[in-house]
């Protein structure tokens, strides 16, 4: 084997190892993570330019401001 081919195979092996480690890290998160089930409110709008698409609205992303505590006044550049 020539000296250049060893470097070539080392470079290819390093790239494959890097890609495999990225996939393995994401798969580990899927295997060991917690399952979260969210209630979804589907909306199916039609758009003249974009065609048919589905927009999902989650109930967790909608806050009821009357149930939240805290100050009623908050000005621009207030930090606390």
mmCIF file of the N, C-alpha and C atoms, coordinates in Angstrom:
data_MODEL
# 
_entry.id   MODEL 
# 
loop_
_atom_site.group_PDB 
_atom_site.id 
_atom_site.type_symbol 
_atom_site.label_atom_id 
_atom_site.label_alt_id 
_atom_site.label_comp_id 
_atom_site.label_asym_id 
_atom_site.label_entity_id 
_atom_site.label_seq_id 
_atom_site.pdbx_PDB_ins_code 
_atom_site.Cartn_x 
_atom_site.Cartn_y 
_atom_site.Cartn_z 
_atom_site.occupancy 
_atom_site.B_iso_or_equiv 
_atom_site.pdbx_formal_charge 
_atom_site.auth_seq_id 
_atom_site.auth_comp_id 
_atom_site.auth_asym_id 
_atom_site.auth_atom_id 
_atom_site.pdbx_PDB_model_num 
ATOM 1   N N  . UNK A 1 1  ? 0.847   -1.175 0.000  1.00 0.00 ? 1  UNK A N  1 
ATOM 2   C CA . UNK A 1 1  ? 0.000   0.000  0.000  1.00 0.00 ? 1  UNK A CA 1 
ATOM 3   C C  . UNK A 1 1  ? 0.890   1.234  0.000  1.00 0.00 ? 1  UNK A C  1 
ATOM 4   N N  . UNK A 1 2  ? 0.501   2.191  -0.750 1.00 0.00 ? 2  UNK A N  1 
ATOM 5   C CA . UNK A 1 2  ? 1.280   3.419  -0.823 1.00 0.00 ? 2  UNK A CA 1 
ATOM 6   C C  . UNK A 1 2  ? 0.972   4.318  0.371  1.00 0.00 ? 2  UNK A C  1 
ATOM 7   N N  . UNK A 1 3  ? 1.869   5.216  0.602  1.00 0.00 ? 3  UNK A N  1 
ATOM 8   C CA . UNK A 1 3  ? 1.727   6.111  1.742  1.00 0.00 ? 3  UNK A CA 1 
ATOM 9   C C  . UNK A 1 3  ? 0.516   7.046  1.575  1.00 0.00 ? 3  UNK A C  1 
ATOM 10  N N  . UNK A 1 4  ? 0.246   7.512  0.364  1.00 0.00 ? 4  UNK A N  1 
ATOM 11  C CA . UNK A 1 4  ? -0.889  8.406  0.114  1.00 0.00 ? 4  UNK A CA 1 
ATOM 12  C C  . UNK A 1 4  ? -2.225  7.723  0.308  1.00 0.00 ? 4  UNK A C  1 
ATOM 13  N N  . UNK A 1 5  ? -2.296  6.440  0.002  1.00 0.00 ? 5  UNK A N  1 
ATOM 14  C CA . UNK A 1 5  ? -3.567  5.736  0.138  1.00 0.00 ? 5  UNK A CA 1 
ATOM 15  C C  . UNK A 1 5  ? -3.921  5.521  1.611  1.00 0.00 ? 5  UNK A C  1 
ATOM 16  N N  . UNK A 1 6  ? -2.913  5.392  2.463  1.00 0.00 ? 6  UNK A N  1 
ATOM 17  C CA . UNK A 1 6  ? -3.187  5.258  3.897  1.00 0.00 ? 6  UNK A CA 1 
ATOM 18  C C  . UNK A 1 6  ? -3.812  6.547  4.431  1.00 0.00 ? 6  UNK A C  1 
ATOM 19  N N  . UNK A 1 7  ? -3.301  7.694  4.019  1.00 0.00 ? 7  UNK A N  1 
ATOM 20  C CA . UNK A 1 7  ? -3.887  8.979  4.425  1.00 0.00 ? 7  UNK A CA 1 
ATOM 21  C C  . UNK A 1 7  ? -5.297  9.160  3.897  1.00 0.00 ? 7  UNK A C  1 
ATOM 22  N N  . UNK A 1 8  ? -5.518  8.687  2.666  1.00 0.00 ? 8  UNK A N  1 
ATOM 23  C CA . UNK A 1 8  ? -6.849  8.787  2.061  1.00 0.00 ? 8  UNK A CA 1 
ATOM 24  C C  . UNK A 1 8  ? -7.851  7.960  2.860  1.00 0.00 ? 8  UNK A C  1 
ATOM 25  N N  . UNK A 1 9  ? -7.482  6.709  3.187  1.00 0.00 ? 9  UNK A N  1 
ATOM 26  C CA . UNK A 1 9  ? -8.394  5.853  3.942  1.00 0.00 ? 9  UNK A CA 1 
ATOM 27  C C  . UNK A 1 9  ? -8.580  6.361  5.372  1.00 0.00 ? 9  UNK A C  1 
ATOM 28  N N  . UNK A 1 10 ? -7.562  6.972  5.938  1.00 0.00 ? 10 UNK A N  1 
ATOM 29  C CA . UNK A 1 10 ? -7.697  7.557  7.271  1.00 0.00 ? 10 UNK A CA 1 
ATOM 30  C C  . UNK A 1 10 ? -8.673  8.733  7.249  1.00 0.00 ? 10 UNK A C  1 
ATOM 31  N N  . UNK A 1 11 ? -8.589  9.556  6.205  1.00 0.00 ? 11 UNK A N  1 
ATOM 32  C CA . UNK A 1 11 ? -9.507  10.696 6.085  1.00 0.00 ? 11 UNK A CA 1 
ATOM 33  C C  . UNK A 1 11 ? -10.946 10.224 5.890  1.00 0.00 ? 11 UNK A C  1 
ATOM 34  N N  . UNK A 1 12 ? -11.137 9.210  5.065  1.00 0.00 ? 12 UNK A N  1 
ATOM 35  C CA . UNK A 1 12 ? -12.487 8.663  4.835  1.00 0.00 ? 12 UNK A CA 1 
ATOM 36  C C  . UNK A 1 12 ? -13.020 8.050  6.134  1.00 0.00 ? 12 UNK A C  1 
ATOM 37  N N  . UNK A 1 13 ? -12.173 7.315  6.844  1.00 0.00 ? 13 UNK A N  1 
ATOM 38  C CA . UNK A 1 13 ? -12.595 6.693  8.099  1.00 0.00 ? 13 UNK A CA 1 
ATOM 39  C C  . UNK A 1 13 ? -12.973 7.743  9.137  1.00 0.00 ? 13 UNK A C  1 
ATOM 40  N N  . UNK A 1 14 ? -12.237 8.816  9.205  1.00 0.00 ? 14 UNK A N  1 
ATOM 41  C CA . UNK A 1 14 ? -12.549 9.885  10.143 1.00 0.00 ? 14 UNK A CA 1 
ATOM 42  C C  . UNK A 1 14 ? -13.895 10.536 9.825  1.00 0.00 ? 14 UNK A C  1 
ATOM 43  N N  . UNK A 1 15 ? -14.173 10.758 8.551  1.00 0.00 ? 15 UNK A N  1 
ATOM 44  C CA . UNK A 1 15 ? -15.453 11.350 8.164  1.00 0.00 ? 15 UNK A CA 1 
ATOM 45  C C  . UNK A 1 15 ? -16.612 10.416 8.485  1.00 0.00 ? 15 UNK A C  1 
ATOM 46  N N  . UNK A 1 16 ? -16.442 9.125  8.209  1.00 0.00 ? 16 UNK A N  1 
ATOM 47  C CA . UNK A 1 16 ? -17.506 8.153  8.514  1.00 0.00 ? 16 UNK A CA 1 
ATOM 48  C C  . UNK A 1 16 ? -17.720 8.067  10.022 1.00 0.00 ? 16 UNK A C  1 
ATOM 49  N N  . UNK A 1 17 ? -16.640 8.092  10.784 1.00 0.00 ? 17 UNK A N  1 
ATOM 50  C CA . UNK A 1 17 ? -16.746 8.058  12.240 1.00 0.00 ? 17 UNK A CA 1 
ATOM 51  C C  . UNK A 1 17 ? -17.464 9.298  12.764 1.00 0.00 ? 17 UNK A C  1 
ATOM 52  N N  . UNK A 1 18 ? -17.172 10.452 12.211 1.00 0.00 ? 18 UNK A N  1 
ATOM 53  C CA . UNK A 1 18 ? -17.831 11.689 12.635 1.00 0.00 ? 18 UNK A CA 1 
ATOM 54  C C  . UNK A 1 18 ? -19.328 11.643 12.337 1.00 0.00 ? 18 UNK A C  1 
ATOM 55  N N  . UNK A 1 19 ? -19.689 11.232 11.138 1.00 0.00 ? 19 UNK A N  1 
ATOM 56  C CA . UNK A 1 19 ? -21.113 11.159 10.787 1.00 0.00 ? 19 UNK A CA 1 
ATOM 57  C C  . UNK A 1 19 ? -21.843 10.113 11.628 1.00 0.00 ? 19 UNK A C  1 
ATOM 58  N N  . UNK A 1 20 ? -21.198 8.992  11.884 1.00 0.00 ? 20 UNK A N  1 
ATOM 59  C CA . UNK A 1 20 ? -21.804 7.951  12.707 1.00 0.00 ? 20 UNK A CA 1 
ATOM 60  C C  . UNK A 1 20 ? -22.001 8.425  14.142 1.00 0.00 ? 20 UNK A C  1 
ATOM 61  N N  . UNK A 1 21 ? -21.058 9.188  14.672 1.00 0.00 ? 21 UNK A N  1 
ATOM 62  C CA . UNK A 1 21 ? -21.199 9.684  16.037 1.00 0.00 ? 21 UNK A CA 1 
ATOM 63  C C  . UNK A 1 21 ? -22.326 10.708 16.151 1.00 0.00 ? 21 UNK A C  1 
ATOM 64  N N  . UNK A 1 22 ? -22.515 11.533 15.126 1.00 0.00 ? 22 UNK A N  1 
ATOM 65  C CA . UNK A 1 22 ? -23.626 12.494 15.151 1.00 0.00 ? 22 UNK A CA 1 
ATOM 66  C C  . UNK A 1 22 ? -24.957 11.754 15.155 1.00 0.00 ? 22 UNK A C  1 
ATOM 67  N N  . UNK A 1 23 ? -25.074 10.738 14.316 1.00 0.00 ? 23 UNK A N  1 
ATOM 68  C CA . UNK A 1 23 ? -26.312 9.950  14.256 1.00 0.00 ? 23 UNK A CA 1 
ATOM 69  C C  . UNK A 1 23 ? -26.534 9.204  15.564 1.00 0.00 ? 23 UNK A C  1 
ATOM 70  N N  . UNK A 1 24 ? -25.472 8.627  16.121 1.00 0.00 ? 24 UNK A N  1 
ATOM 71  C CA . UNK A 1 24 ? -25.591 7.873  17.369 1.00 0.00 ? 24 UNK A CA 1 
ATOM 72  C C  . UNK A 1 24 ? -25.998 8.787  18.520 1.00 0.00 ? 24 UNK A C  1 
ATOM 73  N N  . UNK A 1 25 ? -25.490 10.008 18.566 1.00 0.00 ? 25 UNK A N  1 
ATOM 74  C CA . UNK A 1 25 ? -25.866 10.944 19.621 1.00 0.00 ? 25 UNK A CA 1 
ATOM 75  C C  . UNK A 1 25 ? -27.348 11.285 19.544 1.00 0.00 ? 25 UNK A C  1 
ATOM 76  N N  . UNK A 1 26 ? -27.845 11.544 18.344 1.00 0.00 ? 26 UNK A N  1 
ATOM 77  C CA . UNK A 1 26 ? -29.276 11.852 18.193 1.00 0.00 ? 26 UNK A CA 1 
ATOM 78  C C  . UNK A 1 26 ? -30.136 10.637 18.513 1.00 0.00 ? 26 UNK A C  1 
ATOM 79  N N  . UNK A 1 27 ? -29.690 9.451  18.114 1.00 0.00 ? 27 UNK A N  1 
ATOM 80  C CA . UNK A 1 27 ? -30.456 8.244  18.394 1.00 0.00 ? 27 UNK A CA 1 
ATOM 81  C C  . UNK A 1 27 ? -30.474 7.936  19.884 1.00 0.00 ? 27 UNK A C  1 
ATOM 82  N N  . UNK A 1 28 ? -29.394 8.215  20.590 1.00 0.00 ? 28 UNK A N  1 
ATOM 83  C CA . UNK A 1 28 ? -29.356 8.027  22.040 1.00 0.00 ? 28 UNK A CA 1 
ATOM 84  C C  . UNK A 1 28 ? -30.401 8.917  22.728 1.00 0.00 ? 28 UNK A C  1 
ATOM 85  N N  . UNK A 1 29 ? -30.555 10.131 22.238 1.00 0.00 ? 29 UNK A N  1 
ATOM 86  C CA . UNK A 1 29 ? -31.571 11.031 22.786 1.00 0.00 ? 29 UNK A CA 1 
ATOM 87  C C  . UNK A 1 29 ? -32.969 10.475 22.555 1.00 0.00 ? 29 UNK A C  1 
ATOM 88  N N  . UNK A 1 30 ? -33.209 9.899  21.400 1.00 0.00 ? 30 UNK A N  1 
ATOM 89  C CA . UNK A 1 30 ? -34.517 9.314  21.106 1.00 0.00 ? 30 UNK A CA 1 
ATOM 90  C C  . UNK A 1 30 ? -34.776 8.109  22.005 1.00 0.00 ? 30 UNK A C  1 
ATOM 91  N N  . UNK A 1 31 ? -33.769 7.273  22.222 1.00 0.00 ? 31 UNK A N  1 
ATOM 92  C CA . UNK A 1 31 ? -33.946 6.071  23.034 1.00 0.00 ? 31 UNK A CA 1 
ATOM 93  C C  . UNK A 1 31 ? -34.136 6.382  24.508 1.00 0.00 ? 31 UNK A C  1 
ATOM 94  N N  . UNK A 1 32 ? -33.448 7.383  25.036 1.00 0.00 ? 32 UNK A N  1 
ATOM 95  C CA . UNK A 1 32 ? -33.471 7.627  26.474 1.00 0.00 ? 32 UNK A CA 1 
ATOM 96  C C  . UNK A 1 32 ? -34.332 8.817  26.879 1.00 0.00 ? 32 UNK A C  1 
ATOM 97  N N  . UNK A 1 33 ? -34.900 9.546  25.940 1.00 0.00 ? 33 UNK A N  1 
ATOM 98  C CA . UNK A 1 33 ? -35.684 10.732 26.260 1.00 0.00 ? 33 UNK A CA 1 
ATOM 99  C C  . UNK A 1 33 ? -37.078 10.401 26.754 1.00 0.00 ? 33 UNK A C  1 
ATOM 100 N N  . UNK A 1 34 ? -37.733 11.386 27.328 1.00 0.00 ? 34 UNK A N  1 
ATOM 101 C CA . UNK A 1 34 ? -39.100 11.238 27.800 1.00 0.00 ? 34 UNK A CA 1 
ATOM 102 C C  . UNK A 1 34 ? -40.077 11.533 26.673 1.00 0.00 ? 34 UNK A C  1 
ATOM 103 N N  . UNK A 1 35 ? -41.173 10.804 26.648 1.00 0.00 ? 35 UNK A N  1 
ATOM 104 C CA . UNK A 1 35 ? -42.219 11.028 25.656 1.00 0.00 ? 35 UNK A CA 1 
ATOM 105 C C  . UNK A 1 35 ? -43.159 12.113 26.171 1.00 0.00 ? 35 UNK A C  1 
ATOM 106 N N  . UNK A 1 36 ? -43.406 13.099 25.350 1.00 0.00 ? 36 UNK A N  1 
ATOM 107 C CA . UNK A 1 36 ? -44.318 14.193 25.694 1.00 0.00 ? 36 UNK A CA 1 
ATOM 108 C C  . UNK A 1 36 ? -45.459 14.169 24.690 1.00 0.00 ? 36 UNK A C  1 
ATOM 109 N N  . UNK A 1 37 ? -46.668 14.096 25.200 1.00 0.00 ? 37 UNK A N  1 
ATOM 110 C CA . UNK A 1 37 ? -47.856 14.078 24.342 1.00 0.00 ? 37 UNK A CA 1 
ATOM 111 C C  . UNK A 1 37 ? -48.549 15.424 24.477 1.00 0.00 ? 37 UNK A C  1 
ATOM 112 N N  . UNK A 1 38 ? -48.731 16.096 23.361 1.00 0.00 ? 38 UNK A N  1 
ATOM 113 C CA . UNK A 1 38 ? -49.353 17.413 23.352 1.00 0.00 ? 38 UNK A CA 1 
ATOM 114 C C  . UNK A 1 38 ? -50.682 17.362 22.623 1.00 0.00 ? 38 UNK A C  1 
ATOM 115 N N  . UNK A 1 39 ? -51.624 18.136 23.106 1.00 0.00 ? 39 UNK A N  1 
ATOM 116 C CA . UNK A 1 39 ? -52.902 18.271 22.421 1.00 0.00 ? 39 UNK A CA 1 
ATOM 117 C C  . UNK A 1 39 ? -52.711 19.234 21.247 1.00 0.00 ? 39 UNK A C  1 
ATOM 118 N N  . UNK A 1 40 ? -53.192 18.843 20.095 1.00 0.00 ? 40 UNK A N  1 
ATOM 119 C CA . UNK A 1 40 ? -52.991 19.614 18.868 1.00 0.00 ? 40 UNK A CA 1 
ATOM 120 C C  . UNK A 1 40 ? -54.337 20.076 18.351 1.00 0.00 ? 40 UNK A C  1 
ATOM 121 N N  . UNK A 1 41 ? -54.365 21.319 17.908 1.00 0.00 ? 41 UNK A N  1 
ATOM 122 C CA . UNK A 1 41 ? -55.544 21.858 17.256 1.00 0.00 ? 41 UNK A CA 1 
ATOM 123 C C  . UNK A 1 41 ? -55.198 22.066 15.785 1.00 0.00 ? 41 UNK A C  1 
ATOM 124 N N  . UNK A 1 42 ? -55.592 21.140 14.913 1.00 0.00 ? 42 UNK A N  1 
ATOM 125 C CA . UNK A 1 42 ? -55.204 21.289 13.509 1.00 0.00 ? 42 UNK A CA 1 
ATOM 126 C C  . UNK A 1 42 ? -56.034 22.355 12.801 1.00 0.00 ? 42 UNK A C  1 
ATOM 127 N N  . UNK A 1 43 ? -55.379 23.054 11.950 1.00 0.00 ? 43 UNK A N  1 
ATOM 128 C CA . UNK A 1 43 ? -56.047 24.022 11.076 1.00 0.00 ? 43 UNK A CA 1 
ATOM 129 C C  . UNK A 1 43 ? -55.576 23.735 9.665  1.00 0.00 ? 43 UNK A C  1 
ATOM 130 N N  . UNK A 1 44 ? -56.466 23.706 8.748  1.00 0.00 ? 44 UNK A N  1 
ATOM 131 C CA . UNK A 1 44 ? -56.119 23.359 7.378  1.00 0.00 ? 44 UNK A CA 1 
ATOM 132 C C  . UNK A 1 44 ? -56.479 24.514 6.446  1.00 0.00 ? 44 UNK A C  1 
ATOM 133 N N  . UNK A 1 45 ? -55.661 25.544 6.414  1.00 0.00 ? 45 UNK A N  1 
ATOM 134 C CA . UNK A 1 45 ? -55.985 26.687 5.555  1.00 0.00 ? 45 UNK A CA 1 
ATOM 135 C C  . UNK A 1 45 ? -55.562 26.453 4.104  1.00 0.00 ? 45 UNK A C  1 
ATOM 136 N N  . UNK A 1 46 ? -56.141 27.217 3.240  1.00 0.00 ? 46 UNK A N  1 
ATOM 137 C CA . UNK A 1 46 ? -55.733 27.206 1.842  1.00 0.00 ? 46 UNK A CA 1 
ATOM 138 C C  . UNK A 1 46 ? -55.125 28.560 1.523  1.00 0.00 ? 46 UNK A C  1 
ATOM 139 N N  . UNK A 1 47 ? -54.053 28.521 0.795  1.00 0.00 ? 47 UNK A N  1 
ATOM 140 C CA . UNK A 1 47 ? -53.366 29.740 0.410  1.00 0.00 ? 47 UNK A CA 1 
ATOM 141 C C  . UNK A 1 47 ? -53.236 29.738 -1.106 1.00 0.00 ? 47 UNK A C  1 
ATOM 142 N N  . UNK A 1 48 ? -53.531 30.864 -1.714 1.00 0.00 ? 48 UNK A N  1 
ATOM 143 C CA . UNK A 1 48 ? -53.493 30.963 -3.162 1.00 0.00 ? 48 UNK A CA 1 
ATOM 144 C C  . UNK A 1 48 ? -52.077 30.767 -3.702 1.00 0.00 ? 48 UNK A C  1 
ATOM 145 N N  . UNK A 1 49 ? -51.076 31.255 -2.987 1.00 0.00 ? 49 UNK A N  1 
ATOM 146 C CA . UNK A 1 49 ? -49.701 31.184 -3.478 1.00 0.00 ? 49 UNK A CA 1 
ATOM 147 C C  . UNK A 1 49 ? -48.970 29.921 -3.026 1.00 0.00 ? 49 UNK A C  1 
ATOM 148 N N  . UNK A 1 50 ? -49.217 29.475 -1.795 1.00 0.00 ? 50 UNK A N  1 
ATOM 149 C CA . UNK A 1 50 ? -48.503 28.308 -1.278 1.00 0.00 ? 50 UNK A CA 1 
ATOM 150 C C  . UNK A 1 50 ? -49.262 27.003 -1.478 1.00 0.00 ? 50 UNK A C  1 
ATOM 151 N N  . UNK A 1 51 ? -50.504 27.048 -1.854 1.00 0.00 ? 51 UNK A N  1 
ATOM 152 C CA . UNK A 1 51 ? -51.289 25.844 -2.045 1.00 0.00 ? 51 UNK A CA 1 
ATOM 153 C C  . UNK A 1 51 ? -51.882 25.350 -0.740 1.00 0.00 ? 51 UNK A C  1 
ATOM 154 N N  . UNK A 1 52 ? -52.128 24.060 -0.669 1.00 0.00 ? 52 UNK A N  1 
ATOM 155 C CA . UNK A 1 52 ? -52.692 23.452 0.534  1.00 0.00 ? 52 UNK A CA 1 
ATOM 156 C C  . UNK A 1 52 ? -51.565 23.105 1.498  1.00 0.00 ? 52 UNK A C  1 
ATOM 157 N N  . UNK A 1 53 ? -51.726 23.457 2.735  1.00 0.00 ? 53 UNK A N  1 
ATOM 158 C CA . UNK A 1 53 ? -50.740 23.128 3.763  1.00 0.00 ? 53 UNK A CA 1 
ATOM 159 C C  . UNK A 1 53 ? -51.464 22.982 5.085  1.00 0.00 ? 53 UNK A C  1 
ATOM 160 N N  . UNK A 1 54 ? -50.801 22.425 6.061  1.00 0.00 ? 54 UNK A N  1 
ATOM 161 C CA . UNK A 1 54 ? -51.381 22.217 7.381  1.00 0.00 ? 54 UNK A CA 1 
ATOM 162 C C  . UNK A 1 54 ? -50.601 23.037 8.392  1.00 0.00 ? 54 UNK A C  1 
ATOM 163 N N  . UNK A 1 55 ? -51.303 23.800 9.183  1.00 0.00 ? 55 UNK A N  1 
ATOM 164 C CA . UNK A 1 55 ? -50.687 24.568 10.269 1.00 0.00 ? 55 UNK A CA 1 
ATOM 165 C C  . UNK A 1 55 ? -51.218 24.007 11.576 1.00 0.00 ? 55 UNK A C  1 
ATOM 166 N N  . UNK A 1 56 ? -50.316 23.616 12.454 1.00 0.00 ? 56 UNK A N  1 
ATOM 167 C CA . UNK A 1 56 ? -50.715 23.038 13.730 1.00 0.00 ? 56 UNK A CA 1 
ATOM 168 C C  . UNK A 1 56 ? -50.595 24.083 14.830 1.00 0.00 ? 56 UNK A C  1 
ATOM 169 N N  . UNK A 1 57 ? -51.557 24.083 15.725 1.00 0.00 ? 57 UNK A N  1 
ATOM 170 C CA . UNK A 1 57 ? -51.546 24.989 16.857 1.00 0.00 ? 57 UNK A CA 1 
ATOM 171 C C  . UNK A 1 57 ? -51.614 24.139 18.127 1.00 0.00 ? 57 UNK A C  1 
ATOM 172 N N  . UNK A 1 58 ? -50.630 24.303 19.012 1.00 0.00 ? 58 UNK A N  1 
ATOM 173 C CA . UNK A 1 58 ? -50.572 23.536 20.244 1.00 0.00 ? 58 UNK A CA 1 
ATOM 174 C C  . UNK A 1 58 ? -51.192 24.343 21.379 1.00 0.00 ? 58 UNK A C  1 
ATOM 175 N N  . UNK A 1 59 ? -51.934 23.665 22.260 1.00 0.00 ? 59 UNK A N  1 
ATOM 176 C CA . UNK A 1 59 ? -52.558 24.361 23.385 1.00 0.00 ? 59 UNK A CA 1 
ATOM 177 C C  . UNK A 1 59 ? -51.511 24.840 24.378 1.00 0.00 ? 59 UNK A C  1 
ATOM 178 N N  . UNK A 1 60 ? -50.353 24.216 24.415 1.00 0.00 ? 60 UNK A N  1 
ATOM 179 C CA . UNK A 1 60 ? -49.295 24.629 25.335 1.00 0.00 ? 60 UNK A CA 1 
ATOM 180 C C  . UNK A 1 60 ? -48.687 25.969 24.915 1.00 0.00 ? 60 UNK A C  1 
ATOM 181 N N  . UNK A 1 61 ? -48.835 26.337 23.667 1.00 0.00 ? 61 UNK A N  1 
ATOM 182 C CA . UNK A 1 61 ? -48.246 27.583 23.193 1.00 0.00 ? 61 UNK A CA 1 
ATOM 183 C C  . UNK A 1 61 ? -49.195 28.772 23.317 1.00 0.00 ? 61 UNK A C  1 
ATOM 184 N N  . UNK A 1 62 ? -50.394 28.550 23.809 1.00 0.00 ? 62 UNK A N  1 
ATOM 185 C CA . UNK A 1 62 ? -51.357 29.630 23.992 1.00 0.00 ? 62 UNK A CA 1 
ATOM 186 C C  . UNK A 1 62 ? -51.531 29.884 25.483 1.00 0.00 ? 62 UNK A C  1 
ATOM 187 N N  . UNK A 1 63 ? -51.189 31.079 25.923 1.00 0.00 ? 63 UNK A N  1 
ATOM 188 C CA . UNK A 1 63 ? -51.268 31.426 27.336 1.00 0.00 ? 63 UNK A CA 1 
ATOM 189 C C  . UNK A 1 63 ? -52.515 32.255 27.611 1.00 0.00 ? 63 UNK A C  1 
ATOM 190 N N  . UNK A 1 64 ? -53.129 31.998 28.756 1.00 0.00 ? 64 UNK A N  1 
ATOM 191 C CA . UNK A 1 64 ? -54.235 32.818 29.221 1.00 0.00 ? 64 UNK A CA 1 
ATOM 192 C C  . UNK A 1 64 ? -53.645 33.887 30.144 1.00 0.00 ? 64 UNK A C  1 
ATOM 193 N N  . UNK A 1 65 ? -53.639 35.119 29.697 1.00 0.00 ? 65 UNK A N  1 
ATOM 194 C CA . UNK A 1 65 ? -52.993 36.197 30.441 1.00 0.00 ? 65 UNK A CA 1 
ATOM 195 C C  . UNK A 1 65 ? -53.672 36.500 31.764 1.00 0.00 ? 65 UNK A C  1 
ATOM 196 N N  . UNK A 1 66 ? -54.944 36.155 31.901 1.00 0.00 ? 66 UNK A N  1 
ATOM 197 C CA . UNK A 1 66 ? -55.651 36.395 33.161 1.00 0.00 ? 66 UNK A CA 1 
ATOM 198 C C  . UNK A 1 66 ? -55.189 35.444 34.261 1.00 0.00 ? 66 UNK A C  1 
ATOM 199 N N  . UNK A 1 67 ? -54.671 34.276 33.898 1.00 0.00 ? 67 UNK A N  1 
ATOM 200 C CA . UNK A 1 67 ? -54.222 33.301 34.889 1.00 0.00 ? 67 UNK A CA 1 
ATOM 201 C C  . UNK A 1 67 ? -52.766 33.495 35.286 1.00 0.00 ? 67 UNK A C  1 
ATOM 202 N N  . UNK A 1 68 ? -52.045 34.338 34.596 1.00 0.00 ? 68 UNK A N  1 
ATOM 203 C CA . UNK A 1 68 ? -50.636 34.563 34.913 1.00 0.00 ? 68 UNK A CA 1 
ATOM 204 C C  . UNK A 1 68 ? -50.502 35.591 36.018 1.00 0.00 ? 68 UNK A C  1 
ATOM 205 N N  . UNK A 1 69 ? -49.553 35.358 36.895 1.00 0.00 ? 69 UNK A N  1 
ATOM 206 C CA . UNK A 1 69 ? -49.303 36.313 37.968 1.00 0.00 ? 69 UNK A CA 1 
ATOM 207 C C  . UNK A 1 69 ? -48.266 37.338 37.518 1.00 0.00 ? 69 UNK A C  1 
ATOM 208 N N  . UNK A 1 70 ? -48.009 38.293 38.397 1.00 0.00 ? 70 UNK A N  1 
ATOM 209 C CA . UNK A 1 70 ? -46.988 39.280 38.095 1.00 0.00 ? 70 UNK A CA 1 
ATOM 210 C C  . UNK A 1 70 ? -47.552 40.681 37.997 1.00 0.00 ? 70 UNK A C  1 
ATOM 211 N N  . UNK A 1 71 ? -46.680 41.608 37.682 1.00 0.00 ? 71 UNK A N  1 
ATOM 212 C CA . UNK A 1 71 ? -47.079 43.002 37.571 1.00 0.00 ? 71 UNK A CA 1 
ATOM 213 C C  . UNK A 1 71 ? -47.839 43.252 36.282 1.00 0.00 ? 71 UNK A C  1 
ATOM 214 N N  . UNK A 1 72 ? -48.745 44.217 36.350 1.00 0.00 ? 72 UNK A N  1 
ATOM 215 C CA . UNK A 1 72 ? -49.487 44.579 35.148 1.00 0.00 ? 72 UNK A CA 1 
ATOM 216 C C  . UNK A 1 72 ? -48.713 45.564 34.283 1.00 0.00 ? 72 UNK A C  1 
ATOM 217 N N  . UNK A 1 73 ? -47.769 46.276 34.915 1.00 0.00 ? 73 UNK A N  1 
ATOM 218 C CA . UNK A 1 73 ? -47.031 47.281 34.164 1.00 0.00 ? 73 UNK A CA 1 
ATOM 219 C C  . UNK A 1 73 ? -45.650 46.739 33.821 1.00 0.00 ? 73 UNK A C  1 
ATOM 220 N N  . UNK A 1 74 ? -45.303 46.840 32.589 1.00 0.00 ? 74 UNK A N  1 
ATOM 221 C CA . UNK A 1 74 ? -43.966 46.486 32.142 1.00 0.00 ? 74 UNK A CA 1 
ATOM 222 C C  . UNK A 1 74 ? -43.583 47.449 31.038 1.00 0.00 ? 74 UNK A C  1 
ATOM 223 N N  . UNK A 1 75 ? -42.549 48.213 31.287 1.00 0.00 ? 75 UNK A N  1 
ATOM 224 C CA . UNK A 1 75 ? -42.130 49.219 30.327 1.00 0.00 ? 75 UNK A CA 1 
ATOM 225 C C  . UNK A 1 75 ? -40.975 48.755 29.472 1.00 0.00 ? 75 UNK A C  1 
ATOM 226 N N  . UNK A 1 76 ? -40.645 49.578 28.523 1.00 0.00 ? 76 UNK A N  1 
ATOM 227 C CA . UNK A 1 76 ? -39.545 49.289 27.592 1.00 0.00 ? 76 UNK A CA 1 
ATOM 228 C C  . UNK A 1 76 ? -38.218 49.282 28.349 1.00 0.00 ? 76 UNK A C  1 
ATOM 229 N N  . UNK A 1 77 ? -37.392 48.292 28.129 1.00 0.00 ? 77 UNK A N  1 
ATOM 230 C CA . UNK A 1 77 ? -36.074 48.116 28.752 1.00 0.00 ? 77 UNK A CA 1 
ATOM 231 C C  . UNK A 1 77 ? -36.133 47.798 30.243 1.00 0.00 ? 77 UNK A C  1 
ATOM 232 N N  . UNK A 1 78 ? -37.279 47.377 30.757 1.00 0.00 ? 78 UNK A N  1 
ATOM 233 C CA . UNK A 1 78 ? -37.349 46.935 32.152 1.00 0.00 ? 78 UNK A CA 1 
ATOM 234 C C  . UNK A 1 78 ? -36.728 45.540 32.248 1.00 0.00 ? 78 UNK A C  1 
ATOM 235 N N  . UNK A 1 79 ? -35.950 45.316 33.289 1.00 0.00 ? 79 UNK A N  1 
ATOM 236 C CA . UNK A 1 79 ? -35.294 44.028 33.433 1.00 0.00 ? 79 UNK A CA 1 
ATOM 237 C C  . UNK A 1 79 ? -35.959 43.154 34.489 1.00 0.00 ? 79 UNK A C  1 
ATOM 238 N N  . UNK A 1 80 ? -36.640 43.737 35.438 1.00 0.00 ? 80 UNK A N  1 
ATOM 239 C CA . UNK A 1 80 ? -37.269 42.912 36.452 1.00 0.00 ? 80 UNK A CA 1 
ATOM 240 C C  . UNK A 1 80 ? -38.538 43.566 36.959 1.00 0.00 ? 80 UNK A C  1 
# 
